[in-house]
Amino acid sequence: MIIKHTLIPSEGLFLRAYSFDDKEFIPLENVFARSIGALIGRLIGPDRDGRKGLEYEIKFRFIKDFERYVGLRFFVDRIEMVDEGIVFRCNELSMRGRESGCRTFRALDLDRAKVKCATVIAREESWFSGDAQEGPCYG
């Protein structure tokens, strides 16, 4: 999964998640449910690689609660990641499967780690996608 954001000050945060596998949306929806309440993604067009797209809108008044819970800070032009919790690795994924890219980071649980990996790391590294697993990168 890859997650892209658009922040419109005083209006809201829009997250567009793209994946070939509907199960990959579950960690993001779990994070919403635990931080700001259940959100249902609105079906949007696929990305250029053909992945299904869902858009989630977080109303302006709930953005801080979501940020605190997931350990991210959203800005119009960037995202900052809070490094807290246990060690996870974000593994690079391509259309062919797992690739060699890996980045170690921290999150408070696996759902939050998957969201951080897909929202920040995979995008910063220009990967097709990223998948989080517990433990550091090897090698």
C-alpha atoms as one frame of an Amber mdcrd trajectory, in Angstrom:
protein
   0.000   0.000   0.000   1.024   3.578  -0.595  -0.702   6.533   1.085  -0.636
  10.093  -0.257  -1.869  13.149   1.601  -3.370  16.539   0.910  -3.736  18.974
   3.804  -6.130  21.865   3.304  -5.700  24.240   6.266  -8.897  24.874   8.243
 -10.705  22.242   6.162  -9.160  18.818   6.587  -6.630  16.139   5.789  -7.293
  13.874   2.824  -5.492  10.533   2.664  -5.540   8.562  -0.586  -4.553   4.931
  -0.100  -3.751   2.661  -3.048  -3.391  -1.113  -3.039  -4.040  -4.242  -5.081
  -5.131  -6.053  -1.893  -8.161  -4.804   0.089  -6.678  -6.332   3.272  -3.939
  -3.704   3.192  -6.518  -0.987   3.977  -7.388  -2.654   7.320  -4.453  -1.266
   9.394  -5.270   2.278   8.250  -8.933   1.826   9.128  -7.948   0.349  12.519
  -5.824   3.429  13.240  -8.758   5.684  12.346 -11.138   3.703  14.568  -8.795
   3.891  17.563  -7.871   7.554  17.169 -10.843   9.492  15.760 -13.608   6.978
  15.089 -14.457   4.801  12.133 -13.941   6.308   8.694 -15.174   4.763   5.483
 -13.014   5.263   2.442 -14.583   6.756  -0.660 -13.716   4.836  -3.812 -11.592
   6.938  -6.151  -9.940   6.054  -9.422  -6.944   3.754  -9.502  -3.413   5.109
  -9.494  -1.244   4.944 -12.607  -0.219   1.386 -11.691  -3.834   0.199 -11.516
  -4.096  -0.101  -7.735  -7.519   0.451  -6.187  -7.819   3.852  -4.527  -9.724
   4.878  -1.401  -9.851   8.428  -0.068 -10.391   9.174   3.607 -11.266  12.646
   4.877 -10.226  13.679   8.370 -12.055  16.813   9.432  -9.809  19.643  10.604
 -10.829  19.355  14.271  -9.710  15.673  14.382  -6.315  15.998  12.676  -4.315
  16.524  15.909  -5.895  13.461  17.557  -5.038  11.356  14.518  -1.475  12.737
  14.378  -0.856  12.070  18.085  -2.142   8.515  17.830  -0.261   7.469  14.694
   2.936   9.419  15.434   2.931  11.665  12.357   2.682  15.429  11.775   1.142
  16.522   8.495   2.060  19.725   6.697   0.979  20.998   3.294   4.323  20.049
   1.729   5.666  17.262   3.950   5.091  14.795   6.776   7.208  14.424   9.919
   7.444  11.119  11.732   7.666  10.805  15.539  10.213   8.112  16.420   8.647
   6.335  19.416   7.850   2.793  20.452   9.288  -0.523  19.335  11.539  -1.174
  16.350  10.000  -2.008  12.982  11.357  -2.254   9.467   9.715  -0.921   6.321
  10.492  -3.281   3.442  10.413  -2.088  -0.151   7.837  -3.808  -2.346   7.588
  -3.702  -6.128   5.226  -5.274  -8.647   7.540  -8.321  -8.537   7.485  -8.625
  -4.741   9.996  -7.820  -2.004  13.002  -5.731  -3.040  16.259  -4.859  -1.275
  15.190  -1.513   0.204  14.650  -1.436   3.949  14.469   1.266   6.602  14.335
   0.819  10.378  11.972   3.047  12.371   9.812   3.041  15.509   6.062   2.838
  16.086   3.795   1.894  18.981   2.166  -1.116  17.258   2.005  -2.929  13.922
  -1.030  -1.057  12.545   0.633   2.298  13.199   3.879   0.954  11.737   2.117
  -0.067   8.523   0.576   3.402   8.208   3.932   5.135   8.824   5.674   2.853
   6.332   3.089   3.468   3.584   2.608   7.193   4.273   6.160   8.380   4.885
   8.955   5.913   4.235   7.798   4.345   0.960   7.136   7.810  -0.451  10.421
   9.327   0.779  12.313   6.415  -0.749  10.281   6.561  -4.016   9.252   2.926
  -3.623   6.247   1.364  -5.338   5.005   0.302  -1.893   6.197  -0.590   1.582
   5.292  -3.208   4.174   6.138  -2.980   7.875   7.261  -5.883  10.040   8.533
  -6.025  13.597  12.294  -5.900  14.071  15.145  -3.990  12.442  16.415  -4.242
   8.881  18.957  -7.027   8.386  22.377  -6.557   6.834
